[in-house]
């Protein structure tokens, strides 16, 4: 996150004494990435953040693979995923490779009985249905329909839902999420041609500071295992912090589409990038305005990447029979494009109200057993006339 932010109280000089009003010192913690080279923040805790009392148990949460080497285009009916009460239990991996996990979740209840930390991956959670608050050790972030939440690895968090019907699309990434380089200057500021800017980010606020001792359960995901760890103090005991590494939100509704006289390629919709995949936002926009324009996308070959589309809302003009919550996978190795009739049907239309999230991975994706339970079984034949 190439943006400086701060909350609460901290000393003027780094790595110096920061005295408590009641006596004693606050405890400084560097929360950083890529060793001591990447983005980082400095946090100041009431108690030592290192106090592990017990490790209760560890168990595997590795996804079970149904198709390891896939060539078939697939469609998964995401809203058929059954809701579950627990936040982590509700998260179901759909597609995985060595770089990321792409999944769905339908939690009914808030995460309050324990805390969660993903020690391996940054998380992107897209809010399709639901409203609430992401609560973290670095402050809280309100969210609603259409929001992306970016949560750096190592962040301890809980999540409150004001709603019982919640639908989430998420990506766990082993490389950090950034906004695209071509939208920024050399110092990281978003340029004038960027489809969004710093004003659009939803930054942490409402810093919670708990001075509590006891038994605090934190579930830590690491290397395909879930470890249940008991901390001696409340993990939300930060009195202040500043830096560049923190969770934030961004609404898909604040993405300003880039359009042209003829059809623009998918990179104009790019919202986030990592070293191993990109995320794009397809938003309501005007169609191409050349007098002979074909608004529907041209056929293209997936030579270097697997394409995943998560359908959020509206009428996705290039496909037939697509509904909210559907996920399509167009794998590396075969071309894909508009459904039969979609190209002709698009001619003459001036705008679209579609809303979708796309993830293009640079390495092939494996399909999980959870995903195959939602497979429609016919999608790969949908281009046959």
Phi, psi and omega per residue, in radians:
X1 nan 1.766 -3.065
X2 -1.420 0.997 -3.106
X3 -2.570 2.236 3.135
X4 -1.397 2.389 3.111
X5 -2.537 2.748 3.132
X6 -2.644 2.653 3.080
X7 -2.525 2.561 3.022
X8 1.274 -2.664 -3.047
X9 -1.982 2.527 3.090
X10 -2.808 2.800 -3.093
X11 -1.263 2.748 -3.138
X12 -1.137 -0.589 -3.084
X13 -1.953 2.366 3.104
X14 -1.133 2.610 2.996
X15 1.027 0.611 3.069
X16 -2.132 2.946 -3.111
X17 -1.090 2.320 3.073
X18 -2.207 1.798 -2.976
X19 -1.475 2.437 3.020
X20 -1.324 2.575 3.104
X21 -1.043 -0.499 -3.108
X22 -1.632 0.065 -3.114
X23 1.845 2.676 -3.073
X24 1.510 -3.116 -3.062
X25 -2.099 2.573 2.929
X26 -1.309 2.778 -3.058
X27 -1.886 2.102 -3.102
X28 -1.443 2.459 3.069
X29 -2.379 2.234 2.988
X30 -1.466 2.123 3.094
X31 -1.910 1.633 -2.955
X32 -2.281 3.042 -3.132
X33 -2.224 2.782 3.075
X34 0.898 0.959 -3.090
X35 1.161 -2.179 3.087
X36 -1.922 0.403 -3.030
X37 -1.872 -0.583 -3.028
X38 -1.481 -2.907 3.121
X39 -1.102 2.485 -3.115
X40 -2.625 2.834 2.989
X41 -2.351 2.733 3.057
X42 -1.936 2.140 -3.100
X43 -1.922 2.605 3.135
X44 -2.165 2.023 -3.026
X45 -1.780 2.615 3.009
X46 -1.185 -0.703 -3.131
X47 -2.098 2.867 3.067
X48 -1.050 2.259 -3.118
X49 -1.422 0.225 -3.009
X50 -1.909 0.125 -2.944
X51 -1.539 1.592 3.061
X52 -1.625 2.109 3.138
X53 -1.555 -0.628 -3.030
X54 -2.844 2.588 2.936
X55 -1.953 1.923 -2.985
X56 -1.309 -0.896 -3.128
X57 -2.855 2.829 3.093
X58 -2.371 2.456 -3.110
X59 -2.642 2.714 -3.070
X60 -1.344 2.404 2.999
X61 -2.187 0.388 3.133
X62 -1.139 2.372 3.124
X63 -1.159 2.581 3.097
X64 -1.622 2.158 -3.022
X65 -1.543 2.251 3.063
X66 -1.664 -0.702 3.118
X67 -2.268 1.990 -3.101
X68 -1.499 -0.605 -3.129
X69 -2.260 1.784 -2.906
X70 -1.901 2.445 3.039
X71 -2.177 -0.046 -3.007
X72 -1.681 2.327 2.957
X73 -1.234 2.353 -3.021
X74 -2.288 2.671 3.045
X75 -2.254 2.247 3.128
X76 -1.999 2.305 -3.125
X77 -1.539 1.541 -2.964
X78 -1.070 -0.585 -3.103
X79 -1.310 -0.087 3.019
X80 -1.443 -0.112 3.047
X81 -1.134 2.218 -3.069
X82 -1.310 2.328 3.090
X83 -1.131 2.635 3.041
X84 -2.348 2.706 -3.086
X85 -1.188 -0.874 -3.003
X86 -1.345 2.405 -3.085
X87 -1.067 -0.875 -3.102
X88 -1.244 -0.675 3.114
X89 -1.087 -0.523 -3.091
X90 -1.325 -0.308 -3.085
X91 -1.371 2.096 -3.089
X92 -2.116 2.049 3.081
X93 -1.202 2.338 3.137
X94 -1.833 -0.819 -3.036
X95 -2.398 2.363 -3.061
X96 -2.478 2.660 2.870
X97 -2.574 -2.926 -3.091
X98 -1.261 -0.175 -3.057
X99 -1.837 -0.457 -3.020
X100 -2.786 2.874 2.979
X101 -2.214 2.243 3.126
X102 -1.961 2.210 -3.041
X103 -2.598 3.134 3.117
X104 -2.201 2.724 3.058
X105 -2.591 2.555 3.073
X106 -2.398 1.208 -3.123
X107 -1.352 2.389 3.111
X108 -1.582 -0.463 -3.007
X109 -2.132 2.759 3.072
X110 -1.178 2.701 3.032
X111 -1.591 1.781 -3.086
X112 -2.315 -0.361 -3.046
X113 -1.357 -0.270 3.123
X114 -2.716 3.057 3.057
X115 -1.924 2.791 -3.107
X116 -2.271 2.475 3.048
X117 -2.431 2.243 2.992
X118 -1.696 1.873 -3.067
X119 -1.452 -0.173 -3.072
X120 -1.835 -0.596 -2.871
X121 -2.338 2.501 2.854
X122 -1.216 2.590 -3.134
X123 -2.079 2.414 2.941
X124 -2.030 2.058 3.108
X125 -1.987 2.106 3.089
X126 -1.741 2.220 -3.092
X127 -1.562 1.811 3.088
X128 -1.497 -0.805 3.052
X129 -2.340 2.395 3.082
X130 2.205 2.881 3.140
X131 -2.643 2.520 3.134
X132 3.004 -2.556 -3.052
X133 -2.518 2.235 2.959
X134 -1.467 2.136 -3.114
X135 -1.899 2.153 -3.093
X136 -2.341 2.930 3.116
X137 -1.198 -0.178 3.138
X138 -1.938 0.239 3.125
X139 2.109 2.986 -3.059
X140 -1.882 2.647 -3.126
X141 -2.329 2.050 3.055
X142 -1.247 2.593 3.108
X143 -2.473 2.781 3.104
X144 -2.710 -3.080 -3.122
X145 -0.865 2.237 3.065
X146 1.637 -0.006 -3.108
X147 -1.538 2.398 2.856
X148 -1.588 2.360 2.972
X149 -1.984 2.163 3.098
X150 -1.858 2.064 -3.048
X151 -2.101 1.941 -3.120
X152 -1.119 2.611 3.082
X153 -1.013 2.557 -3.127
X154 1.505 -0.121 -3.139
X155 -1.322 2.263 3.051
X156 -1.561 2.230 -3.099
X157 -2.587 2.848 2.908
X158 -2.241 3.005 3.137
X159 -2.513 2.283 3.123
X160 -1.859 2.306 3.047
X161 -1.942 2.324 2.995
X162 -1.491 -0.143 -3.025
X163 -2.136 2.740 3.084
X164 -1.746 -0.385 3.067
X165 -1.709 1.772 -3.086
X166 -2.207 2.318 3.119
X167 -2.251 2.140 -3.072
X168 -2.167 2.483 2.965
X169 -2.006 2.219 -3.037
X170 -2.347 2.733 3.048
X171 -2.334 2.216 2.979
X172 -1.751 2.193 -3.046
X173 -2.117 2.314 3.101
X174 -1.469 0.001 2.984
X175 -2.109 2.578 -3.075
X176 -1.122 2.632 3.017
X177 -1.476 2.334 3.024
X178 -2.336 2.825 2.929
X179 -1.417 2.664 -2.986
X180 -1.019 2.428 -3.098
X181 -1.053 -0.628 -3.056
X182 -1.225 -0.214 3.073
X183 -1.511 -0.065 -2.949
X184 -2.223 2.708 3.012
X185 -1.502 -3.080 -3.023
X186 -1.155 -0.355 3.107
X187 -1.670 0.000 3.045
X188 1.735 -0.030 3.127
X189 -1.339 2.441 3.116
X190 -1.228 2.387 -3.062
X191 -1.481 3.008 -3.071
X192 -1.144 -0.476 -3.120
X193 -1.546 -0.004 3.122
X194 -1.163 2.461 3.133
X195 -1.325 0.021 3.004
X196 -2.751 2.955 -3.133
X197 -2.516 -3.093 -3.053
X198 -1.054 -0.479 3.137
X199 -1.103 -0.410 -3.051
X200 -1.454 -0.254 -3.103
X201 -1.294 2.482 3.066
X202 -1.735 1.865 -3.004
X203 -1.633 2.735 3.112
X204 -1.045 2.491 3.050
X205 -2.549 -3.042 3.057
X206 0.875 1.086 -3.137
X207 -1.162 2.102 3.068
X208 -1.555 2.292 3.094
X209 -2.214 1.914 -3.106
X210 -1.891 2.124 3.055
X211 -1.771 1.400 -3.042
X212 -2.355 2.408 2.997
X213 -1.925 2.673 -3.120
X214 2.751 -2.537 3.105
X215 -2.082 1.945 -3.068
X216 -2.087 1.991 -3.062
X217 -1.426 2.179 3.053
X218 -2.124 2.169 3.046
X219 -1.612 2.101 -3.052
X220 -1.994 2.117 3.101
X221 -1.627 2.184 -3.104
X222 -2.676 2.186 3.069
X223 0.929 0.775 3.097
X224 1.337 0.125 3.130
X225 -2.048 2.620 2.991
X226 -1.912 2.146 -3.129
X227 -1.934 2.212 3.107
X228 -1.669 1.931 -2.997
X229 -2.064 2.382 3.116
X230 -1.789 2.113 3.063
X231 -1.649 2.671 -3.096
X232 -1.481 -0.276 -3.132
X233 -2.386 2.775 -3.135
X234 -1.078 2.228 -3.098
X235 -1.195 -0.301 3.081
X236 -1.645 1.199 -3.137
X237 -2.102 0.405 -3.115
X238 -1.403 2.252 3.115
X239 -1.654 -0.275 3.123
X240 -3.137 2.794 3.118
X241 -2.849 2.811 2.964
X242 -2.633 2.759 3.117
X243 2.534 -2.743 -3.002
X244 -2.116 -0.071 -3.085
X245 -1.973 1.840 -3.066
X246 -2.846 2.813 3.071
X247 -1.288 2.685 3.073
X248 -2.728 2.924 3.107
X249 -2.105 2.800 3.057
X250 -2.665 2.249 -3.137
X251 -1.503 2.289 3.075
X252 -1.053 -0.437 -3.127
X253 -1.262 -0.216 3.089
X254 -1.673 0.060 3.056
X255 -1.384 2.180 -3.106
X256 -1.756 1.847 -3.011
X257 -1.084 2.528 3.048
X258 -1.684 2.163 -3.098
X259 -2.133 2.997 -3.128
X260 -2.734 3.131 -3.141
X261 -1.177 -0.572 3.068
X262 -2.128 2.978 -3.005
X263 -1.041 2.267 -3.129
X264 -1.573 2.528 -3.116
X265 -1.297 2.821 -3.084
X266 -0.930 -0.548 -3.133
X267 -1.001 -0.366 3.104
X268 -1.188 -0.279 3.137
X269 -1.678 0.057 -3.028
X270 -1.138 2.364 -3.098
X271 -2.024 -0.753 3.108
X272 -2.327 2.772 3.039
X273 -2.452 2.653 2.927
X274 -2.275 -3.112 3.098
X275 -1.256 -0.212 -2.990
X276 -2.225 -0.135 3.075
X277 -2.865 2.925 3.079
X278 -2.198 2.757 3.082
X279 -2.146 2.283 3.139
X280 -2.128 2.662 3.103
X281 -2.053 2.024 3.049
X282 -1.650 1.993 -2.979
X283 -2.127 2.850 3.045
X284 -0.939 2.354 -3.047
X285 -2.832 2.873 2.995
X286 -1.313 2.534 3.065
X287 -1.359 3.034 3.138
X288 -1.086 2.582 -2.994
X289 -2.099 0.269 2.920
X290 -1.147 2.484 -3.093
X291 -1.050 -0.400 3.111
X292 -1.912 0.352 -3.054
X293 -1.114 2.542 2.974
X294 -1.965 1.829 -3.067
X295 -1.090 -0.571 -3.124
X296 -1.141 2.563 3.131
X297 -1.161 2.606 3.072
X298 -1.331 2.741 3.052
X299 -1.069 2.459 3.127
X300 -2.540 2.645 -3.096
X301 -1.632 2.302 2.999
X302 -1.486 1.497 -3.107
X303 -1.613 -0.671 -3.023
X304 -1.941 -0.091 -3.049
X305 -2.687 2.774 2.953
X306 -1.654 2.405 -3.112
X307 -1.919 2.192 3.090
X308 -2.051 2.229 3.086
X309 -2.082 2.230 3.057
X310 -1.911 2.081 -3.019
X311 -1.589 2.148 -3.008
X312 -1.764 -0.891 -3.029
X313 -2.854 2.892 3.077
X314 1.405 -2.980 -3.118
X315 -1.856 1.866 -3.111
X316 -1.364 1.849 -2.853
X317 -1.161 -0.377 -3.056
X318 -1.498 -0.158 -3.095
X319 -2.170 2.802 3.044
X320 -1.889 2.576 3.011
X321 1.025 0.678 3.076
X322 -1.729 2.374 -3.117
X323 -2.186 2.927 3.084
X324 -0.952 2.408 3.075
X325 1.447 -0.067 3.071
X326 -1.238 2.557 3.006
X327 -2.151 2.256 3.016
X328 -1.955 2.505 3.043
X329 -2.060 2.074 3.032
X330 -1.921 1.811 -2.967
X331 -1.425 2.734 3.009
X332 -0.951 2.380 3.029
X333 2.039 -0.377 3.132
X334 -2.362 2.534 3.118
X335 -1.303 2.776 3.010
X336 -2.538 2.962 -3.104
X337 -3.109 -2.820 -3.097
X338 -1.072 2.613 3.031
X339 -1.137 2.717 3.099
X340 -0.917 2.235 -3.138
X341 1.605 -0.310 -3.075
X342 -1.209 -0.660 3.134
X343 -1.077 -0.875 -3.119
X344 -1.124 -0.686 -3.096
X345 -1.154 -0.479 -3.079
X346 -1.357 -0.392 -3.054
X347 -1.116 2.265 3.134
X348 1.668 -0.277 3.103
X349 -1.355 2.580 -3.017
X350 -1.910 -0.251 -3.120
X351 -2.745 2.827 3.073
X352 -2.306 2.619 3.110
X353 -2.039 0.398 3.140
X354 -1.208 2.665 3.065
X355 -2.455 2.105 -3.100
X356 -2.683 2.731 3.067
X357 -2.012 2.276 3.132
X358 -2.037 2.414 3.035
X359 -2.161 2.063 3.076
X360 -1.892 2.025 -3.123
X361 -1.740 2.542 -3.099
X362 -1.504 -0.184 3.017
X363 -2.098 2.632 -3.099
X364 -1.042 2.633 3.140
X365 -1.787 2.457 2.993
X366 -1.634 2.635 -3.062
X367 -1.830 2.286 -3.080
X368 -1.533 2.895 3.062
X369 -1.120 -0.637 3.093
X370 -1.038 -0.721 3.140
X371 -1.154 -0.753 -3.095
X372 -1.138 -0.384 3.044
X373 -1.219 -0.247 3.123
X374 -1.951 0.097 -3.063
X375 -1.228 2.380 3.119
X376 -1.403 -0.296 3.039
X377 1.434 -0.156 -3.024
X378 -2.205 -0.190 -2.928
X379 -1.003 -0.662 -3.063
X380 -1.104 -0.288 3.109
X381 -1.657 0.059 -2.937
X382 -1.280 -0.116 3.102
X383 -1.633 -0.115 -3.130
X384 -1.343 2.226 -3.117
X385 -1.484 nan nan
